[in-house]
Amino acid sequence: MTSFRNNLTEGKVSQSIIKLTIPMIFGTLSLVVFNITDTYFIGQLGSEQLAAVSFTFPVVLIINSLALGMGIGTSSLISRAFGSGDKEGLIRIATDSIILSWIFVIVTTIIGLNIVDQTFTVLGADGKMLIYIREYMSIWFYGMPFVVIPMVGNSIIRALGDTKTPSIVMMVAAGVNVILDPLLIFGVGIFPELGIGGAALATVISRMITFTFSLYIMIVRERIIKFRIQKIISIIDSWKKILYVAIPAALVRMITPLSTGIVTRLLSQYGNEAVAGYGVGTRIEFFTLAFINAMSSIMVPFAGQNYGAGKIDRIREGMRVTRKMIFIYGIGILIILNLTARFIAPIFNNSVEVQRVTILYLSIIPIGYGFQGMLLNNVAILNAINKPIQAAGLSALQMTAIYLPIALMLANYFGITGVFSALVVAYTIGGTVMYWYTWKSLQSI
């Protein structure tokens, strides 16, 4: 059976990063297609349905962040084991991480289904909005295994230096979602009209593809998942190592949905249209940040393999290369969105107010993209070199000590514009501090 593993401790650094990033861009864009497709078709149902899905963003993102945290923790350990040549340790971590993922799915599904109304009431939803949210989330929770397991599985595959395979699978799944969304939302031919629930069901069915293929690749192609009898203490030891990185990494990932929840709550006082407009803006943002997110994702396997091999200079060179790429890209996106936002917004909804908020978001937030990209990139490096707590602490300070107080203050004076402007300030300060700290940490190794 052919292996697609890639040793990242050799060759020119810039070429290695580009080679890893390009496939990841397509994989990331596939996730964007998932989100934008849902947003587009749900937007055709009306502003209330669109706002309902926007209310679900924080919860879905928090759960995804926890899953991604486990993926990052696993990827960090596996890439280090790969770089140091520890084949047996690699297999043990990969297998135990999948078991841990299943436990997480079962627990989260049971809890989530029982607190849907309470959770979204806190976020500001009520009445008919809660009905739509319940309809969507009840299906989404039952499909959690097909969302979570592939996240961890794909992280394992990427830790081996293979970013192509997960990306191809995600592209196929995204294509299936594009086809199923209109069929299940509006009821075409033999398909039932499920409305907002149809979007959730289409996502779950599409994710089954990534679930199936990620398990096949790990078990059959790479043979790194081997379910065999082990001492429980050995499994627990693996879980401790994974969670040491995973929990802080998940907290970092949750900062985005938590800030999304804060912004959603602040915007809810301006009406459902403001929330819907923000939801459209963040969905479009997933597309514009594809390059930055892809690059930050590949830095865990790149830095992890080189850390395991003791090649710290290659990690520092990777920092310099990615910093330049991220800022050039960020400036380009800022210019493009400011020129095109007024043409993009009407595609997703007919409401003038929804469009106004979307345009405002896309005009202000991109100012901070370069700095936020720098933060994400260096968080990935800190996770890879086993400094997850420091990465989480600095990221948390960005939102709690910088963003939240500034957002509350500016909202009183400038309304929605103030809420969005505070994010730019937080991105700028957070990204600068994170880069400085990561560089100093590498110098001390």
C-alpha positions as CSV (number, residue, x, y, z in Angstrom):
1,M,0.0,0.0,0.0
2,T,1.5,3.4,-1.1
3,S,2.3,5.9,1.7
4,F,1.9,9.6,1.1
5,R,4.1,10.7,4.1
6,N,6.4,13.7,3.6
7,N,9.5,14.5,5.6
8,L,9.4,18.2,6.4
9,T,12.8,18.4,8.0
10,E,14.7,18.6,4.7
11,G,14.7,20.8,1.7
12,K,14.2,24.5,1.2
13,V,11.8,25.9,3.9
14,S,9.8,28.2,1.6
15,Q,9.2,25.4,-0.9
16,S,8.1,23.0,1.9
17,I,5.6,25.6,3.2
18,I,4.2,26.4,-0.2
19,K,3.9,22.7,-1.1
20,L,2.0,22.1,2.1
21,T,-0.1,25.2,1.9
22,I,-1.5,25.0,-1.6
23,P,-3.5,21.8,-1.0
24,M,-4.6,23.1,2.3
25,I,-6.1,26.2,0.6
26,F,-8.4,24.0,-1.4
27,G,-9.3,22.0,1.7
28,T,-10.0,25.2,3.6
29,L,-12.0,26.6,0.7
30,S,-14.1,23.4,0.8
31,L,-15.1,24.3,4.3
32,V,-15.9,27.8,3.0
33,V,-18.1,26.2,0.3
34,F,-20.0,24.4,3.0
35,N,-20.7,27.6,4.9
36,I,-21.4,29.9,2.0
37,T,-23.7,27.3,0.4
38,D,-25.7,27.0,3.5
39,T,-25.8,30.8,4.0
40,Y,-26.9,31.4,0.4
41,F,-29.8,28.9,0.3
42,I,-31.0,29.6,3.9
43,G,-30.9,33.3,3.0
44,Q,-33.5,32.5,0.3
45,L,-35.9,31.3,3.0
46,G,-35.9,34.7,4.8
47,S,-34.0,36.9,7.2
48,E,-35.4,35.0,10.3
49,Q,-34.0,31.7,9.1
50,L,-30.7,33.3,8.2
51,A,-30.6,35.0,11.7
52,A,-31.4,31.6,13.3
53,V,-28.4,30.0,11.7
54,S,-26.2,33.0,12.6
55,F,-27.3,32.3,16.3
56,T,-25.9,28.8,16.0
57,F,-22.4,29.9,14.9
58,P,-21.0,30.4,18.4
59,V,-22.1,26.9,19.6
60,V,-21.1,25.1,16.4
61,L,-17.8,26.9,16.4
62,I,-17.1,26.1,20.1
63,I,-17.7,22.4,19.5
64,N,-15.6,22.5,16.3
65,S,-12.9,24.2,18.3
66,L,-12.8,21.5,20.9
67,A,-12.5,18.9,18.1
68,L,-9.8,20.9,16.3
69,G,-8.0,21.2,19.7
70,M,-7.9,17.4,19.9
71,G,-6.7,17.4,16.3
72,I,-3.9,19.9,17.0
73,G,-2.9,18.1,20.2
74,T,-2.7,14.8,18.2
75,S,-0.9,16.4,15.3
76,S,1.7,18.0,17.5
77,L,2.6,14.7,19.1
78,I,2.5,12.7,15.9
79,S,4.6,15.2,14.0
80,R,7.2,15.2,16.7
81,A,7.2,11.4,16.8
82,F,7.5,11.4,13.0
83,G,10.5,13.8,13.1
84,S,12.3,11.8,15.8
85,G,11.6,8.4,14.1
86,D,9.4,7.0,16.9
87,K,7.1,4.8,14.8
88,E,5.5,2.9,17.7
89,G,4.7,6.1,19.6
90,L,3.1,7.5,16.4
91,I,0.7,4.5,16.2
92,R,-0.2,4.6,19.8
93,I,-1.0,8.3,19.8
94,A,-3.1,8.1,16.6
95,T,-5.1,5.1,17.9
96,D,-5.7,6.5,21.4
97,S,-6.8,9.9,19.9
98,I,-9.6,8.3,17.9
99,I,-10.9,6.6,21.0
100,L,-10.8,9.9,22.8
101,S,-12.7,11.5,20.0
102,W,-15.5,9.0,20.2
103,I,-15.9,9.7,23.9
104,F,-16.1,13.4,23.3
105,V,-18.8,12.9,20.6
106,I,-21.0,10.8,22.9
107,V,-20.8,13.2,25.9
108,T,-21.2,16.4,23.9
109,T,-24.2,15.0,21.9
110,I,-26.1,14.0,25.1
111,I,-25.4,17.4,26.8
112,G,-26.1,19.5,23.7
113,L,-29.4,18.0,22.9
114,N,-30.7,18.7,26.4
115,I,-29.7,22.3,26.7
116,V,-30.5,23.7,23.2
117,D,-33.2,26.2,24.4
118,Q,-31.3,27.4,27.5
119,T,-28.1,28.0,25.5
120,F,-29.6,30.1,22.7
121,T,-31.8,32.0,25.1
122,V,-28.6,33.2,26.7
123,L,-27.4,34.3,23.3
124,G,-30.5,36.4,22.8
125,A,-32.8,34.2,20.7
126,D,-36.5,33.8,21.6
127,G,-39.9,32.8,20.2
128,K,-39.9,31.7,16.6
129,M,-36.2,32.0,16.4
130,L,-35.8,29.2,19.0
131,I,-38.0,26.9,16.9
132,Y,-35.8,27.4,13.8
133,I,-32.6,26.9,15.9
134,R,-34.0,23.7,17.5
135,E,-34.9,22.3,14.1
136,Y,-31.3,22.9,12.9
137,M,-29.3,21.9,15.9
138,S,-31.2,18.7,16.7
139,I,-30.0,17.2,13.4
140,W,-26.6,18.7,13.7
141,F,-25.9,17.1,17.1
142,Y,-26.9,13.7,15.9
143,G,-24.4,14.1,13.0
144,M,-21.5,15.0,15.3
145,P,-19.5,11.8,14.8
146,F,-19.2,12.6,11.1
147,V,-18.0,16.1,11.9
148,V,-15.6,15.5,14.8
149,I,-13.8,12.2,13.9
150,P,-12.6,13.4,10.5
151,M,-11.3,16.6,12.1
152,V,-9.0,14.6,14.3
153,G,-8.3,12.1,11.5
154,N,-7.3,14.7,9.0
155,S,-5.0,16.3,11.5
156,I,-3.3,13.0,11.9
157,I,-2.8,12.6,8.2
158,R,-1.5,16.1,7.8
159,A,1.0,15.5,10.6
160,L,2.6,12.9,8.4
161,G,3.2,15.7,5.8
162,D,0.2,14.8,3.6
163,T,-2.1,17.7,3.0
164,K,-3.3,16.6,-0.4
165,T,-5.4,13.7,0.6
166,P,-7.6,15.4,3.2
167,S,-8.1,18.3,0.9
168,I,-9.3,16.2,-2.0
169,V,-11.8,14.4,0.3
170,M,-13.1,17.7,1.6
171,M,-13.5,19.0,-1.9
172,V,-15.7,16.0,-2.8
173,A,-17.7,16.4,0.4
174,A,-18.3,20.1,-0.3
175,G,-19.5,19.2,-3.8
176,V,-22.0,16.8,-2.4
177,N,-23.2,19.5,0.1
178,V,-23.7,22.0,-2.8
179,I,-26.0,19.4,-4.5
180,L,-27.9,18.3,-1.5
181,D,-28.6,21.8,0.1
182,P,-31.2,23.0,-2.4
183,L,-32.7,19.5,-2.7
184,L,-33.3,19.1,1.0
185,I,-34.0,22.7,1.9
186,F,-36.7,23.4,-0.8
187,G,-37.8,19.9,-1.6
188,V,-37.0,19.1,-5.2
189,G,-38.4,16.0,-6.9
190,I,-38.4,13.0,-4.5
191,F,-36.6,15.0,-1.8
192,P,-38.7,16.3,1.2
193,E,-38.9,20.0,1.9
194,L,-37.1,20.3,5.2
195,G,-36.3,24.0,5.3
196,I,-33.5,25.0,7.7
197,G,-33.3,21.4,8.9
198,G,-32.4,20.3,5.3
199,A,-29.2,22.4,5.5
200,A,-28.2,20.6,8.6
201,L,-29.0,17.2,7.1
202,A,-27.1,18.0,3.9
203,T,-24.0,18.9,6.0
204,V,-24.2,15.6,8.0
205,I,-24.6,13.5,4.9
206,S,-21.6,15.2,3.2
207,R,-19.5,14.8,6.3
208,M,-20.1,11.1,6.2
209,I,-17.7,11.1,3.2
210,T,-14.8,12.6,5.1
211,F,-15.6,10.2,8.0
212,T,-15.3,7.2,5.8
213,F,-12.2,8.2,3.9
214,S,-10.3,9.5,6.9
215,L,-10.7,6.2,8.7
216,Y,-9.8,4.2,5.5
217,I,-6.6,6.2,5.0
218,M,-5.5,5.8,8.6
219,I,-6.4,2.1,9.0
220,V,-5.7,0.7,5.6
221,R,-3.3,3.0,3.7
222,E,-1.0,4.3,6.4
223,R,-1.7,1.5,9.0
224,I,-1.3,3.9,11.9
225,I,-4.6,3.0,13.7
226,K,-4.4,-0.4,15.4
227,F,-7.0,-1.3,17.9
228,R,-5.3,-3.8,20.1
229,I,-5.5,-4.7,23.8
230,Q,-3.5,-2.2,25.9
231,K,-3.2,-1.4,29.5
232,I,-5.6,1.3,30.5
233,I,-2.8,3.2,32.1
234,S,-1.0,3.3,28.8
235,I,-4.1,4.8,27.1
236,I,-4.6,7.3,29.8
237,D,-1.0,8.4,29.5
238,S,-1.6,9.0,25.8
239,W,-4.7,11.0,26.5
240,K,-2.8,13.1,29.0
241,K,-0.2,14.0,26.4
242,I,-2.8,14.8,23.8
243,L,-5.0,16.9,26.2
244,Y,-1.9,18.8,27.5
245,V,-1.8,20.4,24.0
246,A,-5.4,19.9,23.0
247,I,-7.1,21.7,25.9
248,P,-5.1,25.0,25.5
249,A,-5.3,24.7,21.7
250,A,-9.1,24.3,22.0
251,L,-9.3,27.3,24.2
252,V,-7.4,29.3,21.6
253,R,-9.8,28.0,18.9
254,M,-12.8,28.9,21.1
255,I,-11.7,32.5,21.4
256,T,-13.1,33.0,17.9
257,P,-16.5,31.5,18.6
258,L,-16.6,33.1,22.0
259,S,-15.9,36.5,20.5
260,T,-18.5,35.7,17.8
261,G,-20.9,35.0,20.6
262,I,-20.1,38.3,22.3
263,V,-20.4,40.2,19.0
264,T,-23.7,38.4,18.3
265,R,-25.0,39.4,21.7
266,L,-23.9,43.0,21.2
267,L,-25.5,43.1,17.8
268,S,-28.8,41.5,18.9
269,Q,-29.7,44.9,20.5
270,Y,-29.8,46.3,17.0
271,G,-32.2,43.7,15.6
272,N,-32.2,40.4,13.8
273,E,-31.1,42.1,10.6
274,A,-27.8,43.2,12.3
275,V,-27.2,39.6,13.5
276,A,-28.0,38.2,10.0
277,G,-25.7,40.8,8.3
278,Y,-22.9,39.8,10.7
279,G,-23.5,36.2,10.0
280,V,-23.2,36.8,6.2
281,G,-20.0,38.8,6.8
282,T,-18.3,36.0,8.8
283,R,-19.3,33.4,6.2
284,I,-17.7,35.4,3.5
285,E,-14.7,36.0,5.8
286,F,-14.2,32.2,5.9
287,F,-13.4,32.4,2.1
288,T,-11.1,35.5,2.3
289,L,-9.1,33.9,5.2
290,A,-8.6,30.6,3.4
291,F,-4.9,31.2,2.7
292,I,-4.2,32.4,6.2
293,N,-6.0,29.6,7.9
294,A,-4.4,27.0,5.5
295,M,-0.9,28.4,6.4
296,S,-1.5,28.3,10.1
297,S,-2.8,24.7,9.8
298,I,0.4,23.4,8.2
299,M,2.7,25.1,10.7
300,V,1.9,22.4,13.3
301,P,3.2,19.5,11.2
302,F,6.1,21.7,9.8
303,A,7.2,23.0,13.2
304,G,6.4,19.7,15.0
305,Q,8.5,17.5,12.7
306,N,11.5,20.0,12.8
307,Y,11.2,20.3,16.6
308,G,11.3,16.5,16.9
309,A,14.3,16.4,14.7
310,G,16.0,19.2,16.7
311,K,16.1,21.6,13.7
312,I,15.0,24.9,15.4
313,D,16.6,27.1,12.7
314,R,14.1,25.8,10.2
315,I,11.2,26.8,12.4
316,R,12.6,30.3,12.7
317,E,13.0,30.6,9.0
318,G,9.4,29.4,8.6
319,M,8.3,32.2,10.8
320,R,10.0,34.8,8.6
321,V,8.7,33.3,5.4
322,T,5.1,33.0,6.5
323,R,5.0,36.5,8.1
324,K,5.9,38.1,4.7
325,M,3.3,35.9,2.8
326,I,0.5,36.7,5.3
327,F,1.0,40.5,5.2
328,I,1.1,40.6,1.5
329,Y,-2.0,38.6,1.3
330,G,-3.8,40.6,4.0
331,I,-3.2,43.9,2.2
332,G,-4.5,42.4,-1.1
333,I,-7.7,41.2,0.6
334,L,-8.3,44.5,2.3
335,I,-8.2,46.3,-1.1
336,I,-10.4,43.7,-2.9
337,L,-13.1,43.6,-0.2
338,N,-13.4,47.4,0.1
339,L,-13.9,47.5,-3.7
340,T,-16.4,44.6,-3.9
341,A,-18.3,44.4,-0.6
342,R,-21.3,46.3,-1.9
343,F,-21.7,43.9,-4.8
344,I,-21.2,40.7,-2.7
345,A,-23.7,41.5,0.1
346,P,-26.9,41.5,-2.0
347,I,-26.1,38.0,-3.2
348,F,-27.0,36.5,0.1
349,N,-30.1,38.5,1.2
350,N,-32.5,41.1,-0.1
351,S,-32.8,43.1,3.2
352,V,-31.1,46.5,2.9
353,E,-30.2,46.5,6.6
354,V,-28.6,43.0,6.3
355,Q,-26.6,44.2,3.4
356,R,-25.5,47.4,5.2
357,V,-24.1,45.5,8.1
358,T,-22.4,43.0,5.9
359,I,-20.7,45.7,3.9
360,L,-19.6,47.5,7.1
361,Y,-18.1,44.3,8.4
362,L,-16.2,43.5,5.2
363,S,-14.9,47.1,5.0
364,I,-13.5,47.3,8.5
365,I,-12.3,43.9,9.7
366,P,-9.8,43.2,6.9
367,I,-7.6,46.0,8.2
368,G,-6.5,43.5,10.9
369,Y,-6.2,40.3,8.8
370,G,-2.4,40.4,8.6
371,F,-1.9,40.7,12.3
372,Q,-4.6,38.1,13.1
373,G,-2.9,35.7,10.6
374,M,0.4,36.3,12.4
375,L,-1.2,35.4,15.7
376,L,-2.7,32.2,14.3
377,N,0.5,31.1,12.7
378,N,2.6,31.6,15.8
379,V,0.0,29.9,18.0
380,A,0.4,26.8,15.8
381,I,4.2,26.9,16.3
382,L,3.9,27.2,20.1
383,N,1.5,24.2,20.1
384,A,4.0,22.2,18.0
385,I,6.9,23.0,20.3
386,N,4.9,22.0,23.4
387,K,4.1,25.5,24.7
388,P,0.3,25.3,24.4
389,I,-0.5,27.0,27.7
390,Q,1.5,30.1,26.8
391,A,-0.3,30.3,23.4
392,A,-3.7,30.0,25.0
393,G,-2.9,32.6,27.7
394,L,-1.7,35.2,25.2
395,S,-4.7,34.5,22.9
396,A,-7.1,34.8,25.8
397,L,-5.6,38.2,26.8
398,Q,-6.3,39.4,23.2
399,M,-10.0,39.0,23.6
400,T,-10.6,39.6,27.4
401,A,-8.1,42.4,28.1
402,I,-8.2,44.1,24.8
403,Y,-11.3,43.4,22.7
404,L,-14.1,43.1,25.2
405,P,-13.5,46.4,27.1
406,I,-12.9,48.3,23.8
407,A,-15.9,46.8,22.1
408,L,-18.2,47.7,25.0
409,M,-16.9,51.2,25.1
410,L,-17.0,51.9,21.3
411,A,-20.4,50.3,20.9
412,N,-21.8,53.0,23.2
413,Y,-20.4,55.8,21.0
414,F,-20.3,54.3,17.5
415,G,-22.8,51.4,17.5
416,I,-22.1,48.6,15.1
417,T,-19.1,50.4,13.7
418,G,-17.5,50.5,17.1
419,V,-18.1,46.7,17.7
420,F,-16.3,45.9,14.5
421,S,-13.4,48.4,15.0
422,A,-12.6,46.9,18.3
423,L,-11.7,43.7,16.6
424,V,-9.1,45.4,14.4
425,V,-7.4,46.9,17.5
426,A,-7.4,43.4,19.2
427,Y,-6.0,41.7,16.1
428,T,-3.2,44.3,15.8
429,I,-1.9,44.1,19.4
430,G,-2.4,40.3,19.8
431,G,-0.6,39.4,16.6
432,T,2.4,41.6,17.4
433,V,2.8,40.2,20.9
434,M,2.4,36.6,19.8
435,Y,5.1,36.9,17.1
436,W,7.5,38.5,19.6
437,Y,6.9,35.8,22.2
438,T,7.2,32.9,19.8
439,W,10.6,34.2,18.4
440,K,11.9,34.5,22.0
441,S,10.7,31.0,22.9
442,L,12.6,29.5,19.9
443,Q,15.8,31.4,20.8
444,S,15.7,29.8,24.3
445,I,15.5,26.2,23.0
